[in-house]
Every structure is written in structure tokens, then in C-alpha cells.
């Protein structure tokens, strides 16, 4: 019965998505802090509320890919061709061109540092054979990790869904489990998530200077990951990890109405609960990396510090022009219909259980 109600609640969250409304709250929709060494929950508030992970879900991309590198079916040096589907991606990107190809590792840095949606799509098609094939691998991994039925991935990038598509969904608790499992299986994750700035196409005359959207890096002691996310419907999301004095915690805050609240509350919760985590033998510290940046006369594209998030400008432009599904009245009606159907299903289940 609990699973049915949880899935029903998740379906209800499709309604604001269909209408283009945000589910964000002040200071957050849901939050959790766990001990990274053992998974113990140190703090939770609304940790099982369904929400949209946006670009945070690229950590699942990384998990699927690093699994295959470990298994030997993929190598970091393998060359990934850029497809037209990757070229057509919006939001944050490194402006891939179908005439180009790149090593897996370079695209992983683009995925984690720049949160590049085009890199996500190129990797997904290369590893999964197609967008749909890779999404299937993401959901198989979610089930393997024991995440709840609410967590369902529909894309490799987290952008707003297109016509006829559902949004990506998860909960703070599920996503914290994902992050803990990722760090346990692949400690090298931090090599990617701790990078503050790095050039893409470093040998080009005008390289793209990628900048990490995680504003805790380099300023909040011990922070070396993990990933931000933002779309209009989700609000601001942040999965963060911090290690100090042999203790490591993972926090996940989803659905903050403002970036400032998201960052401030993340700092507050980590500072409060980190001392409660178990101390383990401390490995060699992971450096927060700032790769050497060439200084061309006029870089072709620099990550815009005022944009500050993964998926903002292009998605909003398409909505304002009425080109996306958010602006279409048919989907507003669909949202209302879904709400009614979910209500009837839950009511029938309750009556049958009596």
C-alpha cells in the first residue's frame, strides 16, 4: 500500500510539470544528510518527497559509465563520435559538432564540470547504443541499488521533457543512496566532481573554459563534489559531499526556491551533522583541481558565471517562444486528467484494502 501511495504521489507531481510550474519551496522541498561511510541517516526532512533531479542525474550517467570501464567493456581512451542528436541538445553544453570526436574521459569532464547536455547525449548513445538504451541502463542500475519505484530516469541529461515524455524523478533519500554507492564503488568520481575549472578542446585556438556550477568547491572546507541541478519545474538541487577530520557526509537538497537558500542550507546542515558521522581511516586528501588554462586572445566560449546553473537559458527561451510542451494548453488539460485518474486509483485501492 505504501508503494502504491508513493507512486501515486509521484504521478501527481507530473501535473505541475505539465503546467510548467515549479514545485520548489523555501528553503527546500526535501533534504537528507547521511554518513558516507555507512549510509546512516543523520538528518532528514521530506526525504521521500518526489522531485525532479535535473542535471544531478548526470551522476547516474557517470555511475553507468565507470561500471563499464571497471568491467573492461569500455576504456577512458575510447573515442566517442558526436551524433546529430548530441549536437541538437540545449542548455549547458560544450558546443559539440558532428564533425568531431572525443575520448570518453574528456566527455566525462564536460559532463561533470560544465554539466554539458551534449556530452551527456554523446556518451549515452555511445555506451547504450541509443538514448533509450542508455536510459534503460540507468533504470536497471537504480533497481540494482534498491532505489524506490519513485526514482525513474527518462533522459541522460535532466532537461525538461519533450512532448509525450515524462520528467525524470527521484527523492532526496534515493539520490543520497545513489551518491553513497557511487563513491564506494568508484572513488575516482571525486577526480571529476572536484574540478573547479578546466579547458575543453585545450589545443584549439579558442578552447571552451568550463566552470563548475557547484559554488561550494574551493570555498567550503572539505567539499569535493558532487553535482548541481536546475530546471524551472525542479527549483535548485544540490548533492554535496564533504570530508573533514576523517569523517565524510553526503547531503542532498532538492527543490529550493533560490540558489542562495540551497547553498546556505547545505552549508548549515553539513556543519551541524558532519561531527556526528563516524571517523574512518583518512585516505590521502583529494585535491580540488584547477586545470591549467590556456590564455587565448579571445576564447570562443566561457562558462557564464551569471547563468550559474546547468539548464537555464535555452530551456527558458524555448518555453517563452511556445516551442516546448510546457506552453501547450493540451498538456495543462493532461495534467488535470492525470490528477483525477491518480485520485480515483488511490481511492479504489484504499476501498479494496478495507
Secondary structure as the mmCIF struct_conf table of DSSP 4:
data_model
#
loop_
_struct_conf.conf_type_id
_struct_conf.id
_struct_conf.beg_label_comp_id
_struct_conf.beg_label_asym_id
_struct_conf.beg_label_seq_id
_struct_conf.end_label_comp_id
_struct_conf.end_label_asym_id
_struct_conf.end_label_seq_id
HELX_RH_AL_P HELX_RH_AL_P1 UNK A 2 UNK A 19
TURN_TY1_P TURN_TY1_P1 UNK A 20 UNK A 20
STRN STRN1 UNK A 25 UNK A 25
BEND BEND1 UNK A 26 UNK A 27
BEND BEND2 UNK A 29 UNK A 29
STRN STRN2 UNK A 30 UNK A 35
TURN_TY1_P TURN_TY1_P2 UNK A 36 UNK A 38
STRN STRN3 UNK A 41 UNK A 45
BEND BEND3 UNK A 46 UNK A 46
TURN_TY1_P TURN_TY1_P3 UNK A 47 UNK A 48
STRN STRN4 UNK A 50 UNK A 51
HELX_RH_3T_P HELX_RH_3T_P1 UNK A 54 UNK A 57
HELX_RH_AL_P HELX_RH_AL_P2 UNK A 58 UNK A 71
TURN_TY1_P TURN_TY1_P4 UNK A 72 UNK A 72
BEND BEND4 UNK A 73 UNK A 74
TURN_TY1_P TURN_TY1_P5 UNK A 76 UNK A 77
STRN STRN5 UNK A 79 UNK A 81
HELX_LH_PP_P HELX_LH_PP_P1 UNK A 82 UNK A 83
HELX_RH_AL_P HELX_RH_AL_P3 UNK A 84 UNK A 87
TURN_TY1_P TURN_TY1_P6 UNK A 88 UNK A 88
BEND BEND5 UNK A 91 UNK A 92
TURN_TY1_P TURN_TY1_P7 UNK A 98 UNK A 99
STRN STRN6 UNK A 101 UNK A 103
HELX_RH_AL_P HELX_RH_AL_P4 UNK A 104 UNK A 109
HELX_RH_PI_P HELX_RH_PI_P1 UNK A 110 UNK A 114
HELX_RH_AL_P HELX_RH_AL_P5 UNK A 117 UNK A 128
BEND BEND6 UNK A 129 UNK A 130
HELX_RH_AL_P HELX_RH_AL_P6 UNK A 131 UNK A 144
TURN_TY1_P TURN_TY1_P8 UNK A 145 UNK A 146
TURN_TY1_P TURN_TY1_P9 UNK A 149 UNK A 150
STRN STRN7 UNK A 152 UNK A 152
BEND BEND7 UNK A 156 UNK A 157
HELX_LH_PP_P HELX_LH_PP_P2 UNK A 159 UNK A 161
TURN_TY1_P TURN_TY1_P10 UNK A 163 UNK A 164
HELX_LH_PP_P HELX_LH_PP_P3 UNK A 166 UNK A 168
STRN STRN8 UNK A 169 UNK A 169
STRN STRN9 UNK A 170 UNK A 171
HELX_RH_AL_P HELX_RH_AL_P7 UNK A 172 UNK A 185
TURN_TY1_P TURN_TY1_P11 UNK A 187 UNK A 188
HELX_RH_AL_P HELX_RH_AL_P8 UNK A 189 UNK A 193
TURN_TY1_P TURN_TY1_P12 UNK A 194 UNK A 194
STRN STRN10 UNK A 197 UNK A 200
BEND BEND8 UNK A 201 UNK A 201
TURN_TY1_P TURN_TY1_P13 UNK A 202 UNK A 203
BEND BEND9 UNK A 204 UNK A 204
TURN_TY1_P TURN_TY1_P14 UNK A 205 UNK A 206
STRN STRN11 UNK A 208 UNK A 211
BEND BEND10 UNK A 213 UNK A 213
TURN_TY1_P TURN_TY1_P15 UNK A 215 UNK A 219
BEND BEND11 UNK A 220 UNK A 220
TURN_TY1_P TURN_TY1_P16 UNK A 221 UNK A 222
STRN STRN12 UNK A 223 UNK A 231
TURN_TY1_P TURN_TY1_P17 UNK A 232 UNK A 234
STRN STRN13 UNK A 235 UNK A 244
TURN_TY1_P TURN_TY1_P18 UNK A 245 UNK A 246
STRN STRN14 UNK A 247 UNK A 256
BEND BEND12 UNK A 257 UNK A 258
HELX_RH_AL_P HELX_RH_AL_P9 UNK A 259 UNK A 273
HELX_RH_3T_P HELX_RH_3T_P2 UNK A 274 UNK A 276
BEND BEND13 UNK A 277 UNK A 277
HELX_LH_PP_P HELX_LH_PP_P4 UNK A 278 UNK A 279
BEND BEND14 UNK A 284 UNK A 284
HELX_LH_PP_P HELX_LH_PP_P5 UNK A 285 UNK A 287
STRN STRN15 UNK A 290 UNK A 290
BEND BEND15 UNK A 297 UNK A 298
BEND BEND16 UNK A 300 UNK A 300
STRN STRN16 UNK A 301 UNK A 302
TURN_TY1_P TURN_TY1_P19 UNK A 305 UNK A 307
BEND BEND17 UNK A 309 UNK A 311
HELX_RH_AL_P HELX_RH_AL_P10 UNK A 313 UNK A 320
TURN_TY1_P TURN_TY1_P20 UNK A 321 UNK A 322
BEND BEND18 UNK A 324 UNK A 324
HELX_RH_3T_P HELX_RH_3T_P3 UNK A 325 UNK A 327
HELX_RH_AL_P HELX_RH_AL_P11 UNK A 329 UNK A 353
#
